[in-house]
Amino acid sequence: MYKVRLQSKGAEENKTSEKHIYSISMLQRSQPVIFTIGYGNRTPEQLLQILQDNHIDVVWDIRANPHGWSGFYRYPKIASWLRENKILYRHFSVLGNPSKKLEDFRLSWATKTFILSVIERQKETNVNVCLLCAEKDPQKCHRSLIVKQLGLEAEVKHL
């Protein structure tokens, strides 16, 4: 189990600024692992096997609009299927990238604060979280930027 302490730098100097920088200090020696996966052209069975092999407990769907996708990966079909396979599903539209351009992706201060608090609670309960998006290649997907922009001290494992 990991305990996380949020530290705000610069909040006292300028309370109206949205340039608060948050970092996470791990109170234990080892760093947590943040998993990411893009389903790309994978079959549902392949996706499930990868998630199970990595002991994923929760999938965070970080697509801006999971309702707009056709086929198996459309919400709510994917949510009920994951639930049937003992994996919790959560959609976080605030982590989506509606512009489709990586260079345009930015997390707001409010989003960072919210997501860090969710991560803190999930690490306290020792669950494995995996960020899910459509793009299979993490270098072409905004999920590769999320952990970086949050300033997490964590190992990132792209599945």
Residue pairs with C-beta under 8 A, 6 or more apart in sequence:
1 123
1 124
1 125
1 126
2 26
2 27
2 28
2 32
2 123
2 124
2 126
3 26
3 27
3 28
3 123
3 124
4 24
4 25
4 26
4 27
4 116
4 119
4 120
4 123
4 124
5 24
5 25
5 27
6 22
6 23
6 24
6 116
6 117
6 120
7 22
7 23
7 24
7 25
8 20
8 21
8 22
9 20
9 21
9 22
9 23
10 17
10 19
10 20
10 21
11 20
18 108
18 109
19 109
20 109
21 151
22 112
22 113
22 116
22 150
22 151
23 151
23 153
24 116
24 119
24 120
24 150
24 151
24 152
24 153
24 154
25 153
26 32
26 153
31 153
31 154
31 155
32 123
32 152
32 154
32 155
33 128
33 154
33 155
33 156
33 157
34 129
34 131
34 147
34 152
34 154
34 155
34 156
34 157
35 54
35 56
35 128
35 129
35 130
35 131
35 156
35 157
35 158
35 159
36 130
36 131
36 132
36 133
36 138
36 141
36 143
36 144
36 147
36 156
36 157
36 158
36 159
37 47
37 50
37 51
37 130
37 131
37 132
37 133
37 158
37 159
38 132
38 133
38 134
38 135
38 136
38 137
38 138
38 141
38 143
39 47
39 73
39 132
39 133
39 134
39 136
40 134
40 135
40 136
40 137
41 136
42 50
42 136
44 72
44 81
48 85
50 159
51 59
51 87
51 130
51 159
52 85
54 128
54 130
54 157
54 159
55 128
56 87
56 128
56 129
56 130
57 87
57 88
57 127
57 128
57 129
58 87
58 88
58 89
58 90
58 122
58 127
58 128
58 129
58 130
59 82
59 87
59 88
59 89
59 90
59 129
59 130
59 132
60 90
60 91
60 92
60 95
60 129
60 130
60 131
60 132
61 75
61 78
61 79
61 89
61 90
61 91
61 92
61 132
61 133
62 92
62 95
62 96
62 131
62 132
62 133
62 142
62 143
62 146
63 69
63 91
63 96
63 132
63 133
63 134
64 93
64 96
64 97
64 98
65 93
65 96
65 98
66 73
66 74
66 75
66 78
66 91
67 74
67 75
68 74
69 75
69 134
72 78
72 81
73 134
75 91
78 89
79 89
79 91
82 88
82 89
83 89
92 115
94 108
94 111
94 114
94 115
95 107
95 111
95 115
95 131
95 146
96 142
97 104
97 105
97 142
99 105
102 140
102 141
102 142
102 145
105 142
105 145
106 149
107 115
107 146
107 149
107 150
112 149
112 150
115 146
115 150
116 150
119 129
119 150
119 152
122 129
130 159
131 143
131 146
133 141
133 142
133 143
134 141
135 141
135 143
138 144
138 158
144 156
144 158
147 154
147 156
